Amino acid sequence: MSTREINEMFTEFYEHTYKDIVKYVLSRCENSSDIQEIVQNIYVNYYNTLNRGVNIREPKKYLYKIAKNEMFKYYSILTRLKRHIPLFSKEEDKFLNYELEFLSEEINYDKLLCDNVWSYLRNQDILTFKIITLYFIYDLKISQIAEELKLNESTVKSRLYRGLKHIREEFEF
């Protein structure tokens, strides 16, 4: 298979599976800031497999297998590193905060408010973040979220409404 054919096949597959893979990772992640990196690693591994000429009989199942392995690998290594090596220094955090403040002056109010809401959500508990993301970004119904996260519908409802209440209070909506 030529590189062009592989790229076309990968692009089409990516477009058809991206939303499902993000939901899979989102529902199993330990930290919201890890989602994009994990999803990226999954698709890079899949693309590399295609480039090696491996014949994949069931591509979607294979992608989920990669996703499962990537989640395990990512969190087991990360957990070990956190115990022994500080990942970020306080000075870097201060610098990043100053940089964000400087950049935010140039961004319009709506975008800034949206970014602040998502930043606030990322700092809340991971379950609330997952529920609100699945509800608003992926347009899942409460019953679908409950099924995806293996929770009771009442738990999903209370987390969703409580999270929205906190957002309204925090940002005075």
Residue pairs with C-beta under 8 A, 6 or more apart in sequence:
1 9
1 53
3 51
6 47
6 50
6 51
9 50
10 46
10 47
10 50
13 46
13 59
13 63
14 43
17 60
17 63
18 39
19 138
21 39
21 42
21 43
21 63
21 64
21 67
22 35
22 39
22 138
23 134
23 138
23 140
23 148
24 64
24 67
25 35
25 38
25 39
25 42
25 67
25 71
26 35
26 130
26 133
26 134
27 130
27 134
27 148
27 149
28 71
29 35
29 38
29 71
29 126
29 130
30 75
30 126
31 126
32 121
32 122
32 126
32 129
32 130
32 133
33 122
34 74
34 78
37 74
38 67
38 70
38 71
38 74
41 70
41 74
42 63
42 66
42 67
42 70
45 66
45 70
46 62
46 63
46 66
49 56
49 62
49 66
50 56
56 62
81 87
104 112
104 115
107 115
113 171
116 171
117 167
117 171
120 167
120 170
120 171
121 128
121 129
121 132
121 133
121 163
121 167
122 129
124 163
124 166
127 149
127 159
128 159
128 160
128 162
128 163
130 149
131 145
131 149
131 156
131 159
131 160
131 163
132 160
132 163
132 164
134 140
134 144
134 145
134 148
134 149
135 142
135 145
135 160
140 148
142 153
142 156
142 157
142 160
143 153
145 151
145 156
146 152
146 153
146 155
146 156
149 156
167 173
